[in-house]
Amino acid sequence: MTETIRTRVAIVGAGPAGLVLSHLLAASGIESIVVDQRSREEIETTIRAGILEQGTVELLAAIDGSRVHTVGSRHDGIELRFDGAGHRIDFADLVGRAVWLYPQHEALKDLIAARLAAGQDLRFGVTVASVEGADTSSPRVRATDPTGAPLEIEADFVVGADGSRSSVRAAVTGAHGGYFREYPFAWFGILCEAPPSAEELIYSNSPDGFALISQRSPTVQRMYFQCDPEADPHALSEAEIWDTLQKRVPGTTLAEGPIFQRDVLRFRSFVARDLRRGRVAIVGDAAHTVPPTGAKGMNLAVADVILLARALEALLLRGDEAGIDGWADAARQRIWKAQHFSWWMTSMLHVTPDATDFDRLRQLGELRTVVDSDAGRAYLAEAYTGWPLD
């Protein structure tokens, strides 16, 4: 027999967008259920990057049990390295803001614990097959529970926060799809056991391609270098990986250590043509993806749901439809600003396979324009640390 659940808001996806949305709705007295195909262990142990904008950190820090200020690390700038020299972008001095290095899986541990402690109906191992009735007042989520038994969730509103392979997206976009760009390069990423190689992140443009020297903790570091999208992450020896990274970050001696994870991360940009249909909406990676160069993924998801929570509060508690009718247009403003910034950082720092000498010298001229200009450095700092949230 099919189990049927009734709730105000059905949220598909227990990632940052879904969990933050359930928190904001609860604060307004709106009941929700959150379901996810993954297990709690899988969500909490899948290591993901985490550069959090100041607005995201302020929101997370206000949630009981958040460790963003105790485990997370505040960064007041980054270094752009090109043409043999490093140039610090001082966020604090330029815009009075900062970012925090706090891996996404750590933030998810905090959010899951906080929602369960608050009595949130949060179900793992639930596989969603489809969403029906988007144009009605009672859309339905059809799914199966962890045992494979059929499950149906009836709601006043359904939100797809279930990632780039969203099962909810089709109910919103239909055959309309969206806007898509695939880049002709990828990132070869490693996790290694080593101390930090620098106090802040280094974004390095070299003649051989891009490299990013990032961090995870005092003992584990994350680093990337530009590679072919079809590269085999296991084809290089550890010595070859370190040689490639070191060559692309001249002027810094990298702290090397055993590499215990390696992967190739493709670069894609996507924005769904429609973000909402009737009483179904998509947020976060279900609605848009960005290349990681601008560190916008999780932050953009949080910005989506802040606006959506306000619109749902007006709709479900006061019967006011103006907010939900304007939500998609309001969200798109930040989405496309973030898409532009991510594209700009990516195109400015990477060497394309077909780049000519003119392209290379023009790119260096662009980087020089940024670091030599107060306005240029301030724009980068403002966008990187995040435009203030409403």
C-alpha positions in Angstrom: 0.0 0.0 0.0 1.1 3.6 -0.7 1.9 5.7 2.3 0.5 9.2 1.9 1.9 12.1 3.9 0.4 15.6 4.0 2.6 18.7 4.6 2.7 22.4 3.8 6.0 22.3 1.9 7.7 19.2 0.4 11.4 19.7 -0.1 13.3 17.2 -2.2 17.0 17.3 -1.4 18.8 17.5 2.0 21.7 19.7 0.7 22.4 23.2 1.8 19.4 24.7 -0.1 16.8 22.2 1.2 18.0 22.3 4.8 18.3 26.0 5.0 14.9 26.4 3.5 13.3 24.1 6.0 15.0 26.1 8.8 13.7 29.4 7.5 10.2 28.0 7.0 10.2 26.6 10.5 11.1 30.0 11.9 7.9 31.3 10.3 5.8 28.4 11.6 5.5 26.6 8.3 5.7 22.8 8.4 7.8 20.9 5.9 9.2 17.5 5.1 12.7 17.0 3.6 13.5 13.8 1.7 16.8 12.8 0.1 17.8 9.7 -1.9 21.2 9.5 -0.1 21.9 8.2 3.4 22.8 10.6 6.2 26.3 9.0 6.2 26.8 9.6 2.5 25.7 13.3 2.8 28.0 13.9 5.7 31.1 12.1 4.4 31.1 13.2 0.8 33.9 15.8 0.9 33.0 19.0 -0.9 34.6 22.4 -1.3 33.4 25.3 0.9 34.2 28.9 0.4 31.3 30.7 2.2 30.4 34.3 1.6 30.0 36.6 4.6 26.2 36.6 4.2 26.0 32.8 4.1 28.2 32.6 7.2 26.0 35.1 9.1 23.0 33.0 8.4 24.6 29.7 9.4 26.1 31.2 12.5 22.6 32.1 13.8 21.6 28.4 13.7 22.0 26.4 16.9 25.1 24.2 16.8 26.8 25.8 13.9 30.6 25.4 14.0 31.3 27.8 11.2 33.2 30.2 13.5 35.0 27.5 15.5 35.9 25.0 12.7 35.7 27.4 9.8 38.6 29.7 8.9 38.2 33.3 8.1 40.0 34.6 5.0 40.4 38.3 4.4 41.8 38.0 0.9 43.1 35.9 -1.9 46.2 36.1 -4.1 46.2 36.4 -7.9 49.5 35.2 -9.3 50.5 35.8 -12.9 53.5 36.8 -14.9 55.9 35.7 -12.1 54.4 37.8 -9.3 51.7 37.6 -6.7 49.1 40.3 -6.0 46.9 40.2 -2.9 43.3 41.2 -3.1 42.5 42.6 0.4 38.8 42.0 0.9 38.7 43.6 4.4 40.4 46.8 3.1 38.5 47.0 -0.1 34.9 46.2 0.9 35.1 45.5 4.7 33.9 41.9 4.2 35.5 38.4 4.2 34.9 34.7 3.3 35.2 31.6 5.4 36.8 28.3 4.4 34.3 25.8 5.8 33.8 22.6 3.7 30.2 22.0 2.6 30.0 18.6 4.2 30.8 20.1 7.6 28.1 22.7 7.2 25.7 19.9 6.3 26.6 18.0 9.5 25.6 21.1 11.4 22.4 21.7 9.5 21.2 18.0 9.7 21.8 17.9 13.4 20.1 21.2 14.0 17.0 20.3 11.9 16.6 16.9 13.6 17.0 18.5 17.0 14.2 20.9 16.1 11.9 18.0 15.2 12.2 18.3 11.4 10.6 15.4 9.4 13.8 14.5 7.5 13.9 11.2 5.6 16.9 9.6 4.0 16.9 6.9 1.4 13.8 8.2 -0.3 13.9 8.1 -4.1 11.7 10.6 -5.9 10.2 9.4 -9.2 8.2 12.5 -10.3 6.3 15.5 -9.2 2.7 15.9 -10.4 0.1 18.6 -10.2 2.3 21.6 -10.4 -0.5 23.8 -11.7 -2.9 22.7 -9.0 -3.1 23.9 -5.4 -1.9 20.5 -4.1 1.1 19.2 -6.0 2.3 15.7 -5.2 5.7 14.0 -4.9 5.7 10.3 -6.0 8.6 8.4 -4.4 9.7 5.1 -2.8 10.9 4.8 0.8 14.1 3.0 1.8 12.4 -0.4 1.6 11.1 0.3 -1.9 7.5 0.8 -0.8 5.6 3.5 -2.6 5.3 6.9 -0.9 3.3 9.9 -1.9 3.7 13.4 -0.4 0.8 15.9 -0.8 1.8 19.5 -0.2 0.8 23.1 -0.8 4.1 23.7 -2.5 7.0 21.5 -3.7 10.6 22.6 -3.9 13.3 20.8 -5.8 16.7 21.2 -4.1 18.0 17.9 -5.3 21.1 18.9 -7.2 22.2 19.1 -10.8 20.5 15.7 -11.7 17.2 16.9 -10.2 14.2 14.7 -10.4 11.9 17.7 -9.8 13.3 19.9 -12.6 11.2 18.3 -15.3 8.0 19.3 -13.5 9.1 22.9 -13.8 11.0 23.2 -17.1 9.3 20.5 -19.2 11.1 20.4 -22.5 12.3 24.0 -22.2 15.6 23.1 -20.7 17.9 26.0 -20.1 21.0 27.9 -20.9 24.2 25.9 -21.0 27.9 26.3 -21.5 30.6 23.7 -21.3 34.2 24.8 -21.0 37.1 23.1 -22.9 39.1 22.3 -19.7 38.6 20.8 -16.3 40.3 20.7 -12.9 42.5 17.9 -11.7 41.9 18.0 -8.0 43.7 16.3 -5.1 43.4 16.0 -1.4 46.7 15.5 0.4 48.0 15.2 4.0 50.1 18.3 4.4 50.2 21.6 6.2 48.9 24.7 4.3 51.2 26.0 1.6 50.0 29.6 2.1 47.9 31.5 4.5 45.3 32.4 1.8 44.1 30.8 -1.4 46.3 31.3 -4.5 44.7 31.6 -7.9 47.6 31.2 -10.4 47.6 31.9 -14.1 50.6 30.4 -15.7 51.7 29.8 -19.3 51.0 26.1 -18.7 47.5 26.6 -17.3 45.7 27.5 -14.1 46.3 26.2 -10.6 44.5 26.8 -7.3 46.2 26.3 -4.0 43.4 25.9 -1.5 43.0 24.4 2.0 40.8 22.1 4.0 42.3 22.0 7.5 45.6 22.4 9.3 46.5 18.9 8.1 44.6 18.3 4.9 44.9 20.5 1.8 43.0 20.7 -1.5 44.7 21.7 -4.7 43.7 21.9 -8.4 45.4 22.3 -11.7 43.8 22.8 -15.2 43.6 19.7 -17.3 41.8 18.1 -20.3 38.2 17.2 -19.5 39.0 13.6 -20.6 42.0 13.3 -18.3 42.4 10.1 -16.3 42.8 11.0 -12.7 44.9 7.9 -12.1 47.2 8.3 -15.0 49.7 10.5 -13.2 52.1 9.5 -10.5 52.2 11.5 -7.3 55.6 12.9 -8.4 54.1 14.1 -11.7 51.2 15.7 -9.9 53.4 17.7 -7.6 55.7 18.7 -10.5 52.7 20.0 -12.4 51.4 21.9 -9.4 54.7 23.4 -8.5 55.4 24.5 -12.1 52.2 26.4 -12.2 52.7 28.3 -8.9 56.1 29.8 -9.3 57.4 31.7 -6.3 55.7 29.4 -3.7 57.2 26.1 -2.5 54.3 23.8 -2.0 54.1 21.7 1.2 53.8 18.2 -0.2 52.3 15.1 1.4 50.6 11.8 0.6 47.7 12.2 -1.9 44.7 10.2 -0.7 42.0 11.5 -3.2 42.1 12.6 -6.8 39.4 13.5 -9.3 38.7 15.4 -12.5 36.0 18.1 -12.2 34.4 19.2 -15.4 33.4 22.8 -15.9 29.8 23.6 -16.8 27.5 26.5 -16.5 23.7 26.1 -16.5 20.6 28.1 -15.7 17.2 26.6 -16.1 14.9 28.6 -18.4 12.1 28.3 -15.8 12.6 28.3 -12.0 9.0 27.9 -11.1 5.8 26.5 -12.5 2.7 26.9 -10.5 3.4 25.5 -7.0 6.7 23.9 -7.8 10.1 25.6 -7.8 13.7 24.6 -8.2 16.6 26.1 -6.3 20.4 25.6 -5.9 22.1 23.2 -8.4 18.7 22.0 -9.6 18.2 25.4 -11.0 21.7 26.5 -11.9 25.4 25.4 -11.8 28.5 27.5 -12.0 32.2 26.6 -12.5 33.9 26.6 -9.1 36.4 29.4 -9.9 34.1 32.0 -8.3 33.1 29.9 -5.3 29.5 30.7 -5.8 27.7 27.3 -5.8 26.5 26.9 -2.2 26.2 30.6 -1.6 23.9 31.0 -4.6 21.7 28.2 -3.3 21.4 29.9 0.1 20.5 33.2 -1.6 17.8 31.4 -3.6 16.0 30.0 -0.6 16.2 33.2 1.5 14.0 34.9 -1.2 11.9 31.8 -1.6 11.2 31.4 2.1 9.9 35.0 2.3 7.7 34.4 -0.8 6.3 31.1 0.7 5.6 32.8 4.0 3.5 35.4 2.3 1.7 32.8 0.1 1.0 30.2 2.8 0.3 32.3 5.8 -1.3 35.4 4.2 -2.6 34.2 0.8 -0.4 36.9 -0.8 0.8 35.6 -4.2 2.8 38.7 -5.2 6.0 37.4 -3.7 6.0 34.0 -5.3 4.9 35.5 -8.7 8.0 37.7 -8.5 10.4 35.2 -6.9 12.0 33.8 -10.1 12.7 37.2 -11.6 14.2 38.4 -8.3 16.4 35.2 -8.0 17.6 35.5 -11.6 19.2 38.9 -10.9 21.7 37.3 -8.5 22.0 34.1 -10.5 23.2 35.9 -13.6 25.5 38.2 -11.7 27.1 35.1 -10.2 27.2 33.4 -13.6 29.0 36.4 -15.0 31.5 36.6 -12.1 32.2 32.9 -12.3 32.7 33.1 -16.1 34.9 36.1 -15.8 37.2 34.6 -13.2 37.4 31.4 -15.2 38.1 33.0 -18.5 40.7 35.4 -16.9 42.7 32.6 -15.2 42.6 29.6 -17.6 44.5 29.0 -20.8 42.2 27.7 -23.5 43.5 25.0 -25.9 43.2 27.3 -28.9 44.7 30.4 -27.3 46.9 32.5 -29.6 49.8 34.7 -28.5 47.4 37.7 -28.7 44.9 35.9 -26.5 47.6 35.2 -23.9 48.9 38.7 -23.8 45.4 40.2 -23.7 44.6 38.0 -20.7 47.7 39.2 -18.9 46.6 42.7 -19.7 43.2 42.0 -18.1 44.8 40.7 -15.0 47.1 43.7 -14.8 44.1 46.0 -15.2 42.4 44.4 -12.3 45.3 44.4 -9.8 46.5 47.9 -10.8 43.0 49.5 -10.3 41.3 50.2 -7.0 38.0 49.8 -8.7 39.0 46.5 -10.3 40.2 45.0 -7.1 37.1 46.3 -5.3 34.8 44.7 -7.9 36.6 41.3 -7.5 36.4 41.6 -3.6 32.7 42.6 -3.6 31.7 39.8 -5.9 33.9 37.1 -4.2 32.8 37.9 -0.7 29.1 38.1 -1.9 26.7 40.9 -2.6 24.7 41.6 0.6 21.7 39.4 1.1 18.2 40.9 1.4 
